[in-house]
Amino acid sequence: MADTKRDYYEVLGVDKNADEATIKKAYRNLAKKYHPDMNPGDKEAEIKFKEANEAYAVLSDAEKKARYDQFGHAGVDPNMGGDQGFGGFGGFGSQGFGGFDFGDIFDMFGMGGQRSSSRRNGPMRGEDLGTRLTISFEEAAFGCKKEISFAKIEKCGDCGGSGAAKGTSAETCPKCGGTGQIRVSQRTALGMFQTTRVCDECGGSGKKIKNPCPSCRGQGQKRVNKKIDVTIPAGIDDGSRMSVRGQGNDGKNGGPSGDLIITVNVRPHPIFERDGYDLFCEIPITFTEATLGATITVPTLEGNTSFDIPEGTQTGTVFTIRNKGIQVINSKAKGDLNFRVTIEVPKGLDSKQKELLRQFGESCGKKNYTKKEKFFSKLFK
C-alpha cells in the first residue's frame, strides 16, 4: 500500500530542502483550501485534506522526516515496522499534527476562541419579522394607509442594552477571561486533542452580570408591542410582500435592526376578478338588448359607465374598456376592464308572450340563424 502513496514533498508542493517554516506555510495553505468546512460534500477535497495532513505529520517531525528521507513511505508506515508509536498518525500530542496546533486550523476559519468571541461580541443584525395584513379589493386597487400591530424584540431602555442594572456594568467572565470559550483536553484513540467549546459560565458572551437589570432581567432586550402606520401602494396584489426597513428585532452590540416583512392578503371582490393589472367580470343582458343592440351600464371600480352593445351580440362576447383596470404600482398607467356578456333567457312567460315569441320565431328565416345552419350542415355531410 505504501508504494501507491504520493511523495509527501510533492503533496505539499515544497522542495526536499525546505525549512520548517516553508513546510508549515505550505500545509496551512492546503489545509485552508481543502478543509471540509470550506468544501462541503466534496470528496476529492476531503481526500486532499487528509493527504496534506498525513504529509505534514511526517515532514514537520524531524525524526520522522529523517526516516522518510532515508526509507520513503516504508520508514514511517507502522505496518512496515518503520515507526513504532506512529500508529496511523498516532503519537499526536496536544499539538495535533506533528506540533501543528489544531487551534491554528480553527483560527484559519474563524473558529478559534478569540476570533469566535469577537464575532459573538461584535455587532449583530436583528432578525426580520413577518406579519400579515388583510385589505379590501378597492384598497389594493387605489392604495391606502393602515396601522400595523406586532411584537418585536427591542433594546432595553433602562439599561441601554447592557443587561446590567443602572449604575453597574458587566464584568469580564473569570472562567474564560472574556474570550467566551474554554479549551478542553481530551484523550482519544488518536492521542490527546485540544478542542474549544462555549464557556458554560457566561454562555459565550465573555461577560458576567452580577446585578441584572430588573426591566429586562439581564438580557439587554425585551419584547414590546408596537404599532406603526404603513402606506400600501395602489395596485398591490394578493400575496405581495412589503419590507419596512428597521422595524424588525433590534440588533445586538450596536448592530442594525432587522426588517418587518408584511404579506398582503386581498379579499375577493363580489363582481371583479383580477388578472395582473386587468379586471374581468360577466354582465347579463336581455335577449332584446342582444338582438337589437342597446346602451348598457357597466360597473367599474371608479363608478358606473355606459357602453354600447351592437345589434346581434352573441352570448359570451367579450368587450374591453381601456384604462379602467388596476393602476400599475409606482406608475400612472392602468390595465383594462374586460367584460363578457351572457344573454339571459326569459322565464315565466304568459300565454300571450309565448304566442308572440312563436310568431317571431316563425318569421325569422335561416339567414337569421347562420350558426345553427352551419352546425347541422357539418353534421349531415
C-alpha positions as CSV (number, residue, x, y, z in Angstrom):
1,M,0.0,0.0,0.0
2,A,2.9,2.3,0.8
3,D,4.0,2.3,-2.9
4,T,0.7,3.8,-4.0
5,K,1.1,7.0,-2.0
6,R,2.3,10.2,-3.5
7,D,5.5,11.7,-2.4
8,Y,5.0,13.9,0.7
9,Y,7.1,16.7,-0.7
10,E,5.0,16.6,-3.8
11,V,1.8,16.7,-1.8
12,L,2.8,19.8,0.0
13,G,4.4,21.3,-3.1
14,V,7.8,22.0,-1.4
15,D,11.4,21.1,-2.1
16,K,13.2,18.4,-0.1
17,N,15.5,21.1,1.3
18,A,12.5,23.3,2.5
19,D,12.8,24.5,6.1
20,E,10.3,24.1,8.8
21,A,8.6,27.5,8.2
22,T,8.1,26.8,4.5
23,I,6.7,23.3,5.2
24,K,4.3,24.8,7.8
25,K,3.2,27.6,5.5
26,A,2.5,25.2,2.6
27,Y,0.5,22.9,4.8
28,R,-1.6,25.8,6.2
29,N,-2.5,26.9,2.6
30,L,-3.6,23.4,1.6
31,A,-5.5,22.8,4.9
32,K,-7.4,26.0,4.4
33,K,-8.0,25.3,0.7
34,Y,-9.3,21.8,1.1
35,H,-10.8,21.9,4.6
36,P,-14.2,20.0,4.7
37,D,-15.9,23.1,6.1
38,M,-14.9,25.1,3.0
39,N,-15.8,22.3,0.6
40,P,-19.0,20.5,2.0
41,G,-19.8,17.3,0.2
42,D,-16.6,17.5,-2.0
43,K,-15.0,14.0,-1.7
44,E,-11.9,15.0,-3.7
45,A,-11.2,17.9,-1.4
46,E,-11.6,15.7,1.6
47,I,-9.0,13.2,0.2
48,K,-6.6,16.0,-0.5
49,F,-7.1,17.4,3.0
50,K,-6.3,14.1,4.6
51,E,-3.3,13.6,2.3
52,A,-1.9,17.0,3.3
53,N,-2.4,16.2,7.0
54,E,-0.5,12.9,6.5
55,A,2.3,14.6,4.7
56,Y,2.7,17.4,7.3
57,A,2.5,15.0,10.2
58,V,5.7,13.3,8.8
59,L,7.6,16.3,7.4
60,S,7.0,18.5,10.4
61,D,8.6,16.0,12.8
62,A,12.4,15.9,12.4
63,E,12.8,12.2,13.4
64,K,10.0,11.0,11.1
65,K,11.2,13.3,8.3
66,A,14.7,11.8,8.5
67,R,13.3,8.2,8.3
68,Y,11.1,9.2,5.4
69,D,14.1,10.8,3.5
70,Q,16.1,7.6,4.0
71,F,13.5,4.9,3.6
72,G,10.5,6.6,1.9
73,H,7.0,5.6,3.0
74,A,8.2,2.4,4.4
75,G,10.2,4.3,7.0
76,V,7.1,5.8,8.5
77,D,4.5,3.1,7.8
78,P,3.5,1.3,11.0
79,N,2.6,-1.8,9.0
80,M,6.2,-2.0,7.8
81,G,7.6,-1.6,11.3
82,G,9.4,1.6,10.4
83,D,7.7,3.8,13.1
84,Q,6.9,2.4,16.4
85,G,4.3,4.6,18.1
86,F,3.4,6.3,14.9
87,G,0.2,4.3,14.9
88,G,-1.7,5.5,11.9
89,F,-0.6,9.1,12.8
90,G,-0.9,8.3,16.4
91,G,1.6,9.9,18.8
92,F,-0.3,13.2,18.3
93,G,0.1,15.2,21.5
94,S,-1.8,18.2,22.4
95,Q,-0.2,19.9,19.5
96,G,-2.1,17.8,16.9
97,F,-0.3,17.1,13.7
98,G,3.4,17.0,14.3
99,G,3.5,20.0,16.5
100,F,0.9,21.9,14.5
101,D,-1.7,23.1,17.0
102,F,-5.3,22.4,16.0
103,G,-6.0,25.9,17.2
104,D,-4.1,27.2,14.2
105,I,-6.6,25.4,11.9
106,F,-9.5,26.7,13.8
107,D,-8.2,30.2,13.6
108,M,-7.9,29.9,9.8
109,F,-11.7,29.5,9.7
110,G,-12.6,31.9,12.5
111,M,-13.2,29.0,14.9
112,G,-10.5,30.0,17.4
113,G,-11.7,31.2,20.8
114,Q,-10.6,34.8,20.4
115,R,-12.0,35.2,16.8
116,S,-15.3,33.4,17.6
117,S,-15.7,35.5,20.7
118,S,-15.1,38.7,18.7
119,R,-17.8,37.7,16.3
120,R,-20.3,37.0,19.1
121,N,-19.4,40.2,20.9
122,G,-19.4,42.3,17.8
123,P,-22.4,44.0,16.2
124,M,-25.1,41.5,15.1
125,R,-28.1,42.4,12.9
126,G,-31.5,41.8,14.4
127,E,-33.8,39.2,12.9
128,D,-36.5,40.0,10.4
129,L,-40.1,39.7,11.5
130,G,-43.2,38.7,9.5
131,T,-46.8,39.7,9.7
132,R,-49.9,39.6,7.6
133,L,-52.3,42.4,6.6
134,T,-55.7,41.8,5.0
135,I,-57.2,44.6,2.9
136,S,-60.2,45.0,0.6
137,F,-60.1,44.7,-3.2
138,E,-60.6,48.5,-3.5
139,E,-57.9,49.3,-1.0
140,A,-55.5,47.2,-3.0
141,A,-56.5,48.9,-6.3
142,F,-56.3,52.5,-5.0
143,G,-53.8,52.2,-2.2
144,C,-54.4,53.1,1.5
145,K,-52.8,53.7,4.9
146,K,-53.0,51.0,7.6
147,E,-52.0,50.7,11.2
148,I,-49.9,47.5,11.8
149,S,-49.7,45.9,15.3
150,F,-46.9,43.5,16.0
151,A,-44.5,42.3,18.8
152,K,-40.7,42.8,18.5
153,I,-37.5,42.4,20.5
154,E,-36.2,45.9,21.4
155,K,-33.2,47.2,23.2
156,C,-34.0,47.7,26.9
157,G,-34.3,51.4,27.5
158,D,-33.5,51.1,31.2
159,C,-30.0,49.6,30.8
160,G,-29.3,50.7,27.3
161,G,-28.9,47.1,26.2
162,S,-26.1,46.2,28.6
163,G,-28.3,43.9,30.7
164,A,-26.8,45.4,33.9
165,A,-28.7,47.4,36.4
166,K,-28.4,51.2,36.4
167,G,-25.1,52.3,37.9
168,T,-23.4,48.9,37.3
169,S,-21.8,47.3,34.4
170,A,-20.9,43.8,33.1
171,E,-17.6,42.2,34.3
172,T,-15.2,40.0,32.4
173,C,-16.0,36.3,32.9
174,P,-13.4,34.9,35.2
175,K,-13.6,31.4,33.7
176,C,-12.8,32.2,30.1
177,G,-11.1,35.6,30.6
178,G,-13.6,37.3,28.3
179,T,-13.0,35.1,25.2
180,G,-16.3,33.3,25.5
181,Q,-14.6,29.9,25.0
182,I,-12.6,27.5,27.1
183,R,-10.1,24.9,25.9
184,V,-10.7,21.3,26.8
185,S,-8.1,18.5,26.5
186,Q,-9.5,15.1,25.6
187,R,-7.7,11.8,25.2
188,T,-8.9,9.7,22.2
189,A,-7.7,6.7,20.2
190,L,-5.6,9.1,18.1
191,G,-4.0,10.7,21.1
192,M,-4.6,13.8,23.1
193,F,-6.6,16.6,21.4
194,Q,-7.3,20.1,22.5
195,T,-10.7,21.5,21.5
196,T,-12.6,24.6,22.3
197,R,-16.2,25.0,23.4
198,V,-18.5,27.7,24.6
199,C,-17.9,28.8,28.1
200,D,-20.6,27.4,30.3
201,E,-20.1,30.2,32.9
202,C,-21.0,33.2,30.6
203,G,-22.8,31.4,27.7
204,G,-20.1,32.6,25.2
205,S,-20.6,36.3,25.9
206,G,-17.3,36.7,27.8
207,K,-19.1,38.8,30.4
208,K,-20.8,38.2,33.7
209,I,-23.6,40.4,35.1
210,K,-23.7,40.4,38.9
211,N,-26.6,42.9,39.1
212,P,-29.1,42.2,36.3
213,C,-31.4,45.0,35.0
214,P,-34.8,44.3,36.6
215,S,-36.6,45.5,33.5
216,C,-35.1,43.0,31.0
217,R,-33.8,40.5,33.6
218,G,-30.2,40.9,32.4
219,Q,-31.0,40.1,28.7
220,G,-30.4,43.7,27.4
221,Q,-33.5,43.3,25.3
222,K,-37.2,42.7,25.9
223,R,-40.4,42.0,23.9
224,V,-42.6,45.0,23.3
225,N,-45.8,45.6,21.3
226,K,-45.5,48.1,18.5
227,K,-47.9,50.0,16.2
228,I,-46.8,51.7,13.1
229,D,-48.6,53.3,10.1
230,V,-47.7,51.9,6.7
231,T,-48.6,53.1,3.2
232,I,-50.0,50.4,0.9
233,P,-49.2,51.4,-2.8
234,A,-52.0,51.4,-5.3
235,G,-52.0,48.3,-7.5
236,I,-50.6,45.8,-4.9
237,D,-51.8,42.2,-5.5
238,D,-52.8,39.4,-3.2
239,G,-49.8,37.7,-1.7
240,S,-47.4,40.6,-2.3
241,R,-44.8,41.3,0.3
242,M,-43.6,44.6,1.6
243,S,-40.5,45.3,3.6
244,V,-40.4,48.1,6.3
245,R,-36.8,48.8,7.0
246,G,-35.5,48.7,10.6
247,Q,-38.8,47.6,12.1
248,G,-37.7,44.0,12.9
249,N,-35.9,42.9,16.0
250,D,-33.2,45.2,17.3
251,G,-29.7,44.1,16.7
252,K,-27.2,43.3,19.4
253,N,-24.0,45.0,20.4
254,G,-24.9,48.1,18.3
255,G,-25.9,46.1,15.3
256,P,-28.7,47.3,12.9
257,S,-32.3,46.2,13.4
258,G,-33.9,43.7,11.1
259,D,-36.9,44.4,8.8
260,L,-40.6,43.9,9.1
261,I,-41.9,41.8,6.2
262,I,-45.6,42.4,5.5
263,T,-47.5,39.8,3.5
264,V,-50.6,41.4,2.0
265,N,-53.9,39.4,1.6
266,V,-56.6,40.9,-0.6
267,R,-60.2,40.0,0.0
268,P,-62.0,38.9,-3.2
269,H,-64.5,41.2,-4.9
270,P,-68.1,40.2,-5.4
271,I,-68.0,41.1,-9.1
272,F,-64.5,41.6,-10.4
273,E,-61.6,39.2,-10.8
274,R,-58.1,40.3,-11.4
275,D,-55.5,39.1,-13.9
276,G,-52.3,41.2,-13.4
277,Y,-53.5,44.7,-13.8
278,D,-56.6,43.9,-15.9
279,L,-60.1,43.4,-14.5
280,F,-62.7,40.9,-15.7
281,C,-66.4,40.5,-15.0
282,E,-69.5,39.0,-16.5
283,I,-72.6,41.1,-17.3
284,P,-76.0,39.6,-18.1
285,I,-78.1,41.3,-20.9
286,T,-81.6,40.6,-22.2
287,F,-82.5,38.8,-25.3
288,T,-83.9,42.0,-26.7
289,E,-80.7,44.0,-25.9
290,A,-78.6,41.4,-27.6
291,T,-80.8,41.3,-30.6
292,L,-81.5,44.9,-31.2
293,G,-78.4,46.4,-29.6
294,A,-78.5,48.7,-26.6
295,T,-76.6,51.1,-24.3
296,I,-75.9,49.1,-21.1
297,T,-74.5,50.1,-17.7
298,V,-71.0,48.7,-16.9
299,P,-69.6,48.8,-13.4
300,T,-66.0,49.9,-12.8
301,L,-64.0,50.4,-9.6
302,E,-64.4,54.2,-10.2
303,G,-68.2,54.0,-10.7
304,N,-70.6,53.0,-13.4
305,T,-70.1,53.9,-17.1
306,S,-72.2,53.5,-20.3
307,F,-71.3,51.1,-23.1
308,D,-73.0,50.5,-26.5
309,I,-73.7,46.8,-27.2
310,P,-74.0,46.3,-31.0
311,E,-77.0,44.7,-32.7
312,G,-76.8,40.9,-32.9
313,T,-74.4,40.4,-30.0
314,Q,-73.9,36.8,-29.2
315,T,-73.6,35.4,-25.6
316,G,-70.0,35.0,-24.5
317,T,-68.8,38.0,-26.5
318,V,-66.0,39.9,-24.6
319,F,-65.7,43.7,-24.7
320,T,-62.9,45.8,-23.4
321,I,-62.9,49.3,-21.9
322,R,-59.4,50.7,-21.9
323,N,-57.7,52.1,-18.7
324,K,-60.4,51.0,-16.4
325,G,-58.4,48.3,-14.7
326,I,-55.9,48.4,-11.8
327,Q,-53.2,51.0,-11.5
328,V,-49.7,49.8,-12.2
329,I,-47.6,50.1,-9.0
330,N,-45.5,53.2,-8.9
331,S,-46.9,54.3,-12.3
332,K,-49.9,56.3,-13.6
333,A,-50.6,53.6,-16.2
334,K,-53.7,51.3,-15.7
335,G,-54.8,48.0,-17.0
336,D,-58.1,47.4,-18.9
337,L,-61.6,46.2,-17.9
338,N,-62.8,43.2,-19.9
339,F,-66.4,42.1,-19.6
340,R,-68.2,39.2,-21.1
341,V,-71.9,39.4,-21.9
342,T,-74.3,36.5,-21.2
343,I,-77.8,36.5,-22.6
344,E,-80.4,35.9,-20.1
345,V,-83.3,33.8,-21.5
346,P,-86.6,35.0,-20.1
347,K,-88.6,32.7,-17.8
348,G,-92.2,32.5,-16.7
349,L,-93.8,33.9,-19.9
350,D,-97.6,34.1,-20.1
351,S,-99.6,32.6,-23.0
352,K,-99.6,35.9,-24.9
353,Q,-95.9,36.4,-24.6
354,K,-95.3,32.8,-25.7
355,E,-97.5,33.2,-28.8
356,L,-95.8,36.4,-29.8
357,L,-92.4,34.7,-29.4
358,R,-93.6,31.8,-31.6
359,Q,-94.7,34.2,-34.3
360,F,-91.4,36.0,-34.0
361,G,-89.5,32.7,-34.4
362,E,-91.6,31.6,-37.4
363,S,-90.9,34.9,-39.0
364,C,-87.2,34.5,-38.8
365,G,-85.6,32.8,-41.7
366,K,-82.5,30.7,-41.9
367,K,-80.5,33.8,-42.6
368,N,-81.1,34.9,-39.0
369,Y,-79.5,31.7,-37.5
370,T,-76.4,31.1,-39.6
371,K,-74.5,29.3,-36.7
372,K,-77.3,26.7,-36.4
373,E,-77.4,26.1,-40.1
374,K,-73.6,25.7,-40.3
375,F,-73.7,23.2,-37.4
376,F,-76.2,20.9,-39.0
377,S,-74.7,21.2,-42.4
378,K,-71.4,19.8,-41.0
379,L,-73.3,17.1,-39.2
380,F,-75.0,15.7,-42.2
381,K,-72.3,16.0,-44.8
